[in-house]
Structures are given as C-alpha cells and as structure tokens.
C-alpha cells in the first residue's frame, strides 16, 4: 500500500525553474498561490526546494541544479509536459498571466468536453492549460462531441 504523507496525493507536480523566487512571485500574482515553505541552498541564494499551494493542490519547485540533473524548460529548449489548472474564470486568469509575462499559446475557447480552456507558457518555460468547468457531461456525451469536433476539423 502506498503511504504518502498525510494530506498528500500519490503524485505531486515538481517544477524546475531558473529563478524560483521570481516563479513563486508569478504564481502568487497569477494563480493566487500560497507559499507553504522554501529551503535556501548553502549559497544563501538558490532555492533547493519550495512548495506552493494553488487551490487544493501542492506544487513543488526549485532552482536548476545541473549536478542533480534538474534543468528548467528554458535550459532544455522547451517542456514536454504541462499542468491542467482549474480556475474560477479562465479568461480573467489568461489575461492576468499575459499581463505578468506569460505567452498565450491558445486563446480561451469552449471545449467539447465541457471546459472553457486556454493555454499559456509561463515566463519560466512551463506550459499551463487554464480551464473553467462550464458544463457537466457524461463520458458518452464527451465522446460524441469529440467525434463531431474532429469531423469539423477535417473539412
């Protein structure tokens, strides 16, 4: 049986960034993140581990550490993963992200699966899909709507 710490899920997102202090400030401004704690490295400047809370989710983050094989998307030339984040108002959050240095990579639209969603790349190279749930749908309804959407894309 898996036994994570109390109040923690079995999987937690961990982001590596070039400047953890600036990243935390961005996530506070844009996503109303709450900083839970931060551990400073022996140099007195680098962040070796920090945790923030966005809604009910904890996200770990830290500065790059080439010695540990931890490199940011900026150093790697991109990110192969992303975070799907539910917010109160996707349009408002996308605008807030853009005004704080994020690049909007997909404007908000009403998705066939019942979410209003758009996407950004944050100033630290991480991809975020920003969504507001607008309609409850059964798996069958989503599958049907998805097929109709794909047909419309092939025209």
N, C-alpha and C positions, 0 to 999 in steps of 0.2 A: 504494500500500500504506500502510495506517495504521501509524504508528510511535510508539506511546505510550512513556513512559519504561519502562525495564526493570522488570519485576515488576508493572506496572500493566495493568489491563484497558482496553479501549477506552471503557468508560463507568464513571464513578465517581459515587456519590451525593454531593451537596453540600447541606448543610442550613444555613439561615439561622435564627438564634435571637436572642432579646433579650438573653440573658446567656450567653455562650459558656463562661465559667469554670464556672458552675453546671451547664450542659448537659454538659460534659465530666465533671464530678464524678458526675452522674446516670448517664451511660453507663458509667462505670467501675464504679459500685456495682451496677447492674442487669445489664449485659451483659458485665462483666469486660473492658471496653475498655482498650486500652493507648494512652496518649497518645504520638504519634510526634513532633509538634512544634507550636509555637504562635508566631505572629508578632503582637506587640503593635503597635497603631497609634501614630501620632505623639503622641496624647494621653496615652500611657503606661497607659491603662486598657482600651480596646477591643481586641478580638481581630479582626484583619483576615483572618486565615487560620489554621486549625488542622487537624490531621489526627489521627484516631484509627484504631485497628485493632480490629475485632471479628471474632474467628475469623481467617479468611484474607482479610477484606475491609477495605479502607481507605475511610473516610468523611471527606470534607472538611466543615468547618463554620466559621462565622464569625458575628460580631455583625451586626445590622442595619446597613445603610448606605443611607439614603434617597437620598443623592447618586448612588449606583451602581445604584439600583433594586432593592436587595436588602432585602426585608421578610420578617419572620417570619410564620408562620401566626397568631400572636396578634394582630399588627397588621392582618393581612388578613381576620381573622374566620374562619379555617379553612384547611385544607390540602387540596388536590386530589390529592395523591399520598401514597404510603406506602412503607414498607420491609418486605419479607418476610424475616424473620430466622430461620434455623435455629439452635436451641439444644439443649443436652443434655436438658433437662427443661422443656417448655413450661409446665406447671402451676407449677413452682417459680419460673420466671422471671416469670410473670404475677404471682404473689404478691409477689415481690421488687419488681417495678415498682410495684404498688399501694401497698406499704408505703413507697415512696420518692416518692410524689406523683403517679404516673400514674393515669389513669382507665381502668378496664377497660371497653371498649366491646363486647366479645364474650367471654363465658366460654369456656374451653377445651372443645373437642368433637373427636370423631374424624371427620375429614373423609373424604368418599367417595374422595378422591384419594390416600389413604394417609398423611396427616399428621394429627397431633393439633395443633390450632391454636386460638389465641385472639387477641384484639386489644386494644391499648391506644392511648390518646393520651397522649404523654408531657407533662411539665409545661411544655414549650415549644411545644406545639401540633402536634407531628409524630405521624403515625399509624404504628404498627408492628404487623404481624401476626407473632406469635411462634409458631414451629412446631417440632415434633419429628417427624422422619420415622419412622413405625412400621411401614410395610408397602410393599414394592416392588410396583408394579403396571404392567402393560403399558398403552399408550395405549388399547387396546381395552377393557380392564377398567375404566379410569377413565371412558371414555365411557359404558359400560353402567351403571356405578354412578352416574354423574352423571344419566343419564336417569331411573333409578329414584328418585334423590333428588328430582329436580324433580317427578316424578309425585306423590310423597308430600307435597310442599309445596302441591300444587294441590287437595288433598282438603278 
